[in-house]
């Protein structure tokens, strides 16, 4: 099982997320490839994008969008 999310910080100008995992690794996750797909289109609104919070080991936005924690870990660039 991959690490789960402990903290998330939106980087609004670049539509990226700085994620702190429960193993204390920090990763940079690029949301741009997702912003033209289904429910993620709403996140082009920067105020919605910035509403991201950790949620049950993953992340979630105010409108209910979420991503699998395994995807977040495997596709992040670990710093």
C-alpha positions in Angstrom: 0.0 0.0 0.0 1.3 3.4 -0.9 1.5 6.3 1.6 -1.6 8.3 2.4 -1.9 12.1 2.4 -1.2 14.0 5.5 -1.2 17.6 4.1 -2.0 19.3 0.8 -1.3 22.8 -0.4 -2.6 24.1 -3.7 -0.2 26.0 -5.9 -2.9 28.0 -7.8 -0.8 29.7 -10.5 0.4 26.4 -11.8 -2.5 24.1 -10.9 -0.2 21.9 -8.9 -0.5 20.5 -5.4 2.3 20.1 -2.9 1.4 17.0 -0.9 2.9 15.7 2.3 2.5 11.9 2.6 2.3 10.0 5.9 5.8 8.7 5.4 7.0 12.4 5.4 7.8 12.4 1.7 6.7 15.6 -0.1 5.5 15.4 -3.7 4.4 17.8 -6.4 1.3 16.6 -8.2 0.3 18.3 -11.5 -3.5 18.7 -11.9 -3.4 20.2 -15.4 -3.9 16.9 -17.2 -7.2 16.4 -15.3 -8.7 19.8 -15.7 -10.5 19.0 -19.0 -12.0 15.7 -17.8 -15.5 15.5 -16.4 -16.0 16.7 -12.8 -12.5 18.1 -12.7 -13.3 20.9 -15.2 -14.9 22.9 -12.3 -11.4 23.1 -10.7 -10.3 25.5 -13.4 -12.0 28.0 -11.1 -9.1 29.0 -8.9 -11.2 29.5 -5.8 -12.6 25.9 -6.1 -9.1 24.6 -6.8 -7.8 26.3 -3.7 -10.5 24.5 -1.6 -8.6 21.2 -1.6 -8.2 19.5 1.8 -6.9 16.2 3.1 -9.7 13.7 3.4 -9.6 10.2 4.8 -6.0 9.5 3.5 -6.6 11.2 0.2 -7.7 14.7 -0.9 -11.1 16.3 -1.6 -12.4 19.6 -3.0 -15.4 21.4 -1.7 -17.6 20.2 -4.6 -16.7 16.5 -3.8 -14.0 15.9 -6.4 -11.3 13.5 -5.2 -8.4 11.5 -6.4 -7.1 8.0 -5.4 -4.2 8.3 -2.9 -2.3 5.7 -4.9 -2.5 7.9 -8.1 -1.4 10.9 -6.1 1.6 9.1 -4.8 2.6 7.3 -8.0 2.2 10.4 -10.2 3.8 12.9 -7.9 7.3 14.1 -8.3 8.9 13.4 -5.0 11.0 16.4 -3.8 
